[in-house]
Amino acid sequence: MIRDQETLQLLLDSIGSFVKEELIPREEEVAESDEIPEDIASQMRELGLFGLTIPEEFGGLGVTMEEEVNIAFELGRTSPAFRSFIGTNNGIGSIGILLDGTDEQKAHYLPRLASGEILSAFCLTEPDSGSDAASLRTTAVKEGNGYFINGTKRYITNAPHAGIFTVMARTNSDVKGAKGISAFIVEANTPGITIGKRDKKMGQKGAHTADVIFDNVWVPVSALIGEQEDVGFKTAMKVLDKGRLHIAAIAVGAAERVLDDSLRFAMERQQFGKPIADFQLIQAMLADSKAEIYAARCMVLDAARKRDEGKNVSTEASCAKMFATEMCSRVADRGVQIHGGAGYISEYAVERFYRDVRLFRLYEGTTQIQQVIIARNMIREAQQ
Ligand SMILES: Cc1cc2nc3c(=O)[nH]c(=O)nc-3n(C[C@H](O)[C@H](O)[C@H](O)COP(=O)(O)OP(=O)(O)OC[C@H]3O[C@@H](n4cnc5c(N)ncnc54)[C@H](O)[C@@H]3O)c2cc1C
């Protein structure tokens, strides 16, 4: 749902210009330094990019899902590290509080997340629990008016910068699986929290992940999201459902950027006395990429509109995430091929994108997990 086309267009234009004029020229610098420069972070705050999805009453822009994916199409056109920096506050780091938090929790945290005063992170994955998230082992044991949290979380995006963590921990060790899990908001300066070394990653330099270790970390009962025990896994799954559509839209934007670069290169590069764009085998790669991007864009928009209508989009979100992220890798692979040897050299952005977009198929549910969700939903519906 688009609330006001004109207002959205103004926002898209300003984000589009920011991407083109400020972010794309700084991509190489970010890849080299592995840092988002402070002046870029300040501009992001000024543009309100940390609070896109947070409701206006808490200082954000409160965009709908359809508006959000349109913004993500724009943001996807530059290095995913920029998106990752603002991504947790708009997604996995805030949505749990927004959907299931108490009024006090929302009022306390959301305005600071919307302004970008603090960053947030989402702590679900553990060393022995990834796709099988419901098997997580981190515990939160109740004592008096609070809980002691113990455990290790792995690959946590923005952990080195976060002011708060949404932490999924087992409050009921008698119940195996999803039912005994609760979600907590834990402030990063709470005694007993250690952040591990930054992970050395294949790509997305400038975006940082690390372990977060909880050693007898005490939090008050008021840190429990919604002050309700044993429903934290449901919160986590709702967060990921929404996140999948966002990642799918980012993947569409990234694929469009790679295709634009590849088309420009193909029209300039000459072999056998003519631009390589004149060769039908190159044209086939361009055309396949164009058609697949178009299909993914349509899927993402359709799923976003259905979500805005209040429909359950578990299947559609997984279809869109799976198709768009796999498509994006295919387009990046063809992009390298179209560039020839130059595609393997880091002077060309396509080399970096090829590595950067690989992550989209892994986090917020791997492609295999999307397949499992889609098929499980199909079987459930057929049984009804
Ligand atoms: C850069 C980065 C950032 C991340 N950020 C965060 C974050 O902020 N917060 C967070 O909580 N997590 C985060 N993650 C973790 C990410 O969500 C997990 O890595 C991902 O869910 C996969 O889990 P795993 O790595 O343990 O792989 P595994 O679950 O061990 O999977 C290994 C392989 O087995 C396959 N597989 C597993 N189960 C099945 C099945 N039932 N059927 C078929 N195949 C299956 C998988 O698809 C995969 O191919 C991040 C990861 C990375 C790399």
Ligand as a Chemical Component Dictionary entry (heavy atoms), coordinates in Angstrom:
data_LIG
# 
_chem_comp.id                   LIG 
_chem_comp.type                 NON-POLYMER 
_chem_comp.pdbx_formal_charge   0 
_chem_comp.three_letter_code    LIG 
# 
loop_
_chem_comp_atom.comp_id 
_chem_comp_atom.atom_id 
_chem_comp_atom.alt_atom_id 
_chem_comp_atom.type_symbol 
_chem_comp_atom.charge 
_chem_comp_atom.model_Cartn_x 
_chem_comp_atom.model_Cartn_y 
_chem_comp_atom.model_Cartn_z 
_chem_comp_atom.pdbx_ordinal 
LIG C1  C1  C 0 27.310 -12.142 7.540  1  
LIG C2  C2  C 0 26.236 -12.812 8.358  2  
LIG C3  C3  C 0 25.374 -12.038 9.114  3  
LIG C4  C4  C 0 24.431 -12.659 9.943  4  
LIG N1  N1  N 0 23.659 -11.890 10.781 5  
LIG C5  C5  C 0 22.895 -12.510 11.729 6  
LIG C6  C6  C 0 22.231 -11.737 12.753 7  
LIG O1  O1  O 0 22.292 -10.495 12.780 8  
LIG N2  N2  N 0 21.541 -12.401 13.704 9  
LIG C7  C7  C 0 21.426 -13.754 13.720 10 
LIG O2  O2  O 0 20.791 -14.288 14.620 11 
LIG N3  N3  N 0 22.037 -14.516 12.772 12 
LIG C8  C8  C 0 22.775 -13.919 11.792 13 
LIG N4  N4  N 0 23.426 -14.671 10.832 14 
LIG C9  C9  C 0 23.280 -16.120 10.880 15 
LIG C10 C10 C 0 22.516 -16.690 9.689  16 
LIG O3  O3  O 0 21.156 -16.379 9.796  17 
LIG C11 C11 C 0 22.811 -18.208 9.654  18 
LIG O4  O4  O 0 24.168 -18.343 9.259  19 
LIG C12 C12 C 0 21.892 -18.944 8.708  20 
LIG O5  O5  O 0 20.572 -18.955 9.200  21 
LIG C13 C13 C 0 22.319 -20.400 8.483  22 
LIG O6  O6  O 0 22.650 -21.041 9.664  23 
LIG P1  P1  P 0 24.057 -21.803 9.791  24 
LIG O7  O7  O 0 25.123 -20.870 9.346  25 
LIG O8  O8  O 0 24.171 -22.364 11.148 26 
LIG O9  O9  O 0 23.992 -22.963 8.718  27 
LIG P2  P2  P 0 23.352 -24.421 8.952  28 
LIG O10 O10 O 0 22.000 -24.296 9.543  29 
LIG O11 O11 O 0 24.338 -25.277 9.644  30 
LIG O12 O12 O 0 23.194 -24.917 7.445  31 
LIG C14 C14 C 0 24.240 -25.526 6.688  32 
LIG C15 C15 C 0 23.621 -26.023 5.381  33 
LIG O13 O13 O 0 22.608 -27.016 5.671  34 
LIG C16 C16 C 0 21.377 -26.632 5.058  35 
LIG N5  N5  N 0 20.263 -27.104 5.893  36 
LIG C17 C17 C 0 20.075 -26.907 7.228  37 
LIG N6  N6  N 0 18.907 -27.445 7.612  38 
LIG C18 C18 C 0 18.321 -27.962 6.509  39 
LIG C19 C19 C 0 17.087 -28.640 6.244  40 
LIG N7  N7  N 0 16.180 -28.866 7.204  41 
LIG N8  N8  N 0 16.837 -29.056 4.984  42 
LIG C20 C20 C 0 17.735 -28.812 3.983  43 
LIG N9  N9  N 0 18.909 -28.177 4.168  44 
LIG C21 C21 C 0 19.187 -27.745 5.411  45 
LIG C22 C22 C 0 21.448 -25.105 4.969  46 
LIG O14 O14 O 0 20.562 -24.618 3.982  47 
LIG C23 C23 C 0 22.915 -24.934 4.596  48 
LIG O15 O15 O 0 23.064 -25.143 3.213  49 
LIG C24 C24 C 0 24.325 -14.078 9.973  50 
LIG C25 C25 C 0 25.178 -14.842 9.164  51 
LIG C26 C26 C 0 26.137 -14.236 8.374  52 
LIG C27 C27 C 0 27.059 -15.086 7.575  53 
# 
loop_
_chem_comp_bond.comp_id 
_chem_comp_bond.atom_id_1 
_chem_comp_bond.atom_id_2 
_chem_comp_bond.value_order 
_chem_comp_bond.pdbx_ordinal 
LIG C1  C2  SING 1  
LIG C2  C3  SING 2  
LIG C2  C26 DOUB 3  
LIG C3  C4  DOUB 4  
LIG C4  N1  SING 5  
LIG C4  C24 SING 6  
LIG N1  C5  DOUB 7  
LIG C5  C6  SING 8  
LIG C5  C8  SING 9  
LIG C6  O1  DOUB 10 
LIG C6  N2  SING 11 
LIG N2  C7  SING 12 
LIG C7  O2  DOUB 13 
LIG C7  N3  SING 14 
LIG N3  C8  DOUB 15 
LIG C8  N4  SING 16 
LIG N4  C9  SING 17 
LIG N4  C24 SING 18 
LIG C9  C10 SING 19 
LIG C10 O3  SING 20 
LIG C10 C11 SING 21 
LIG C11 O4  SING 22 
LIG C11 C12 SING 23 
LIG C12 O5  SING 24 
LIG C12 C13 SING 25 
LIG C13 O6  SING 26 
LIG O6  P1  SING 27 
LIG P1  O7  DOUB 28 
LIG P1  O8  SING 29 
LIG P1  O9  SING 30 
LIG O9  P2  SING 31 
LIG P2  O10 DOUB 32 
LIG P2  O11 SING 33 
LIG P2  O12 SING 34 
LIG O12 C14 SING 35 
LIG C14 C15 SING 36 
LIG C15 O13 SING 37 
LIG C15 C23 SING 38 
LIG O13 C16 SING 39 
LIG C16 N5  SING 40 
LIG C16 C22 SING 41 
LIG N5  C17 SING 42 
LIG N5  C21 SING 43 
LIG C17 N6  DOUB 44 
LIG N6  C18 SING 45 
LIG C18 C19 SING 46 
LIG C18 C21 DOUB 47 
LIG C19 N7  SING 48 
LIG C19 N8  DOUB 49 
LIG N8  C20 SING 50 
LIG C20 N9  DOUB 51 
LIG N9  C21 SING 52 
LIG C22 O14 SING 53 
LIG C22 C23 SING 54 
LIG C23 O15 SING 55 
LIG C24 C25 DOUB 56 
LIG C25 C26 SING 57 
LIG C26 C27 SING 58 
# 
